[in-house]
């Protein structure tokens, strides 16, 4: 009996880049089949590079969800943009995710101008195609390809998973031969402590408005394993001003309780174990200019 010949392993690191709110995190979560990156209707949700591991044997795809690229103002902003471009240059290929509904924005034009200097294959992924008339897609594709040469073009709805499997299979076919970088049962390189902080921050993004969402920072202060298999998780939410602290806490502590309830429920589902979540809110002016907090996010301080 002849032995079955196994195909050689293939592996690709793929940067997922684009303007804020293009749907990068939604695409990465849809591709991995679970939550590895937080999602909200507000732009600039992702703050650091998150790797999701997708198995398409014999290929392993390592999708790097990067912060949306925008015009930086604060120290934190500069570190986020640097992380995004670092994700592009450290990869085998890049997916430029474009919000088809928004079209050719100034932010997208600025990204394309910089991508012209990046020496790696770039695939165009038009996202949110379910939200616009189909006759707008071809002119938009033509305008984009006139600006930059793309190795491949895909049209998807990450929210509905339309076209995502086809994109993943094409990426697997294009992945270069090489050993897998992660064990095949790994879903992400996000530690549980950071996952907890990000899930709490997602609920802050969803439940607060105006200046609060992007001026809040969450750190997991302690993670204590319990004999019964559960874990106690203590997180601190940092905000810049007393008014922001009052908004996060809410009347009689109502909002912080609901943030904690929703975050705990999500963590229980993701980690498949009981979680006891405790939240504290602290006012810390200028945290987004603090080297310590920026490094705590896993970002390089750009000064």
N, C-alpha and C positions, 0 to 999 in steps of 0.2 A: 504494500500500500504506500503510495507516495505521500510525503508530508506536505501539508498545506503551506504554501509560501506566503508569509506575512508581508504586507506592503511596508516599506520603510516609514518610520515616524516623520511627521511634518509638524512644524510649529511656526506660528507667526505672532508677533506683537503688533497690534493694530491700534493706532491712536484714533480716538473719536473726537473730532474737533469741530468747532463752529461757533457762531454767535450765541449769546445768552438766549435761552428759551427755544432753541432750535429742536429740542427733543432728544438730546444726546443721552441723558440718563434714562429716559423712557426706552430708548433703543437698547441700551446695555442691559437693562432689566428684562426686557422682552427676549433678548438673545440668550440670557443666562437662565431664564425660567424662574428666577427668584429675585428678591430685592437685594442689590448690592450697592445701589446708589439712590439717594433720596430724590424725590420728585415733588415739585410744587408748581403752581401756575406762575410763580414769580421768577424773574430772571436771576442769574448768578447764584443758583442754588448750590451747585457743586463747588467746593472750595479747594479740593486737592485731587490728585490723581488716584483713581480707584481701579484696580485690575479685576476684571471678571474672567473666569476661566470657562471656556465652552469647549466641550469635547465633540469632535466630528471625526472619529477614527477613520484613517490613521492620523488625522490632523488634530492638533490642539490650538485653539484660537485664544489669545490673551488680549481681550479688549480693554483698552485703557480709557476710562471715562475721565475727561479733563474739564477743568473749569471753562465756562464760556469766555471767549476772548472779547475784551471790551477796552475802553479807554481808562487806564488806571489812574486813581487819584490818591488813595490812601496807601500806606505801606502794605496792608493786607492785599489790596487790589493788585499792586505790583507783583507780589509774591504769587498770587493766583494766576496772573497772565503768564508769568515766567514758567509756572508749572505746566500750563497748557502748551506752550511752545516747546518746552522740554519733552513733553509727551510725544509731540510730533517728530522731533529730531531723533529720539531714542528708539524709534519703531522701525518695523520692516515695511509698513505701508500705513497710509492714513485714510480715514473716511471723513470727508467734509460733509457734515450734516447740515442741510439747508431747510429752513422753514419755508415750504412752497407757498404758503399763504402770505408770508411777509415779502417774499420775492427778493429782488436785488437791493438790499439796504446799504447804507453807507458802511455799517459795521462789517457786512459781508464783503464789500468791495475792499476794505482795508485788510481783511484776512486773506483774500485772494492775492492781493499785492505782495503780501509777505510769503505766501505759499509758493510763489514763483521762484523763490530762492531756496526752497526746500528740495533736496535731491532724493526723493523717494516716490514710489508710485502713489498717486492720490486717486481715490475713488469718490465719485459724486453720489451722494445719497439724498434725494429729494424726499423730505418727510412731510407728513400731514397732507398727503395728496387727497385724502378723503374730504378735506375741508374746502377745496376749490374746484371750479369747473375743469374738466379734463383738457379743454381747449387752451387753457393757460399754461399747461405743463411744457409743451413743446417749445413755445417762445422763450420761456424761462430757461429751459435746458440749453437752447441755442445761445442765449445771452451769456450763460455761465461758461459754456465750452469755448465761446469766442474769447474769453478772458484767460482761460487756463486749460491746459490739456489734461484730461482725465483718462486714467487707464480703463475705468469701467463706469457705467452710470446705472443707478437703480432708483426706482420710485417705490416708496413704501408708506405705510401708516404704522408707525411703531406702537401707537396706542392700541390699534386693533390687530397688531401682529401681521398685517397684510404685507407680503413680500419679504418678511424678515428671514424665513427659512431659506428662501431662494438666495438671499444675500449671503447668509452664513455658509451655504454650500459652495457658493462661488469663492468665498474667502478661503474655505478649506482646500479647494482645488488649487488655489493660487499660492498657498502657503509653501515656503521653501522646505526642503528636506532638512531635518535636524531633530535632536532629542526634545521631548517635552520638558517644559520648565517647571511644571507643578505636578503633584500627584493628581491622578485623574478624578479623585473624589473631592478635590478642592473646588469651591465655587468662587472664591474671592480671596484677596490678600488683606482684607479689612479685619483687624483684630476685633474681638467682641467689645472691648472697652470703647473703641472708636465707633463701632456700629451703634452702640447704645447712645452715645452722644449725638450721632447724626440722626437717629430716629427721633430723639427729643427735639432736635433743631428743626426737623421736618414739621413736627406738630406746631412749633412756634411760627414757622412760615405760614402754615395753613390757618392758624387761629388768630393771628395779629395782622395789623395793617400799618400803612404809612411808614414811619421811619424805623419801626422796631425790627422787622424781620432780618434785615441785613446788618443790623448793629447789635446782634445777639450772638454770643459764642457759648458753646456748651463743652464742658470738660467732665469726663468720668473721673471722679476723685478716688473712688474705691470700688473694687469688685470682690465680693466675699463669697466663696463657695460654701454652701451649707451641707451638713451631713445627709439631708433628705434629697439631695440632688438639685435643689433650687439654688438661686444666687441672689444676694442682696447687692443692688447697684445704686451707688450714690452719685448723682450728677449735680454740678453747679452751673447755673445759667448766668453768664456775665452780660451786662448791658452798660451803655455809656452814661445814662442819666437816670435820675430818680423818677422822672415821668415815664420812662420806658419800663422801669421796674414795676411801677404801679399798673401799667397796661398788662404786663406778663402775668402778674399775680391776679388781677381782676378783683371785682367786688367780693369781699369776704373770702378771698382765695379761690374763687370759683374757676377762674381760667387756668391757673396753675394746676389745680386738681384735675381738670379735664385734659390738659396737656399730658399730665402724668398717666392718667387712665388710658388714653389712646396710645401713648408710647409703650406702656407696659404691655398692653394687649398685642401690639405689633411685635414686640420683642419675644413674647411667649410663642407667637406663631412662627417667627423666623428661627428661633433657637430650639423650639420644641421642648421646652422645660419651663417650670415655674420661675417667674422673675419678680422680685420685690424691689420696686423702683422708688427712690426717694429723691425729690428735687429741692434745690435751694436756689434762690435768686440773689445775686450780688451786683451792686452798682460799682463799676470800675471804669472810670473815665479814661478814654484813650486806649482801650484794650486792643483796638484794631491798628494801633501804631506800636504795639508792644512786641519786641523781638521774641520774648518768652512765649506768648500766646500764639504767635505765627508759627513758631517751631513746634508747638504742641499740636498744631494742625497737620504736621508733617510737611510743611512748606519750607523752602529755603528763603531766608530773609534777603530781600533785594535792596534794602536800604531806602 
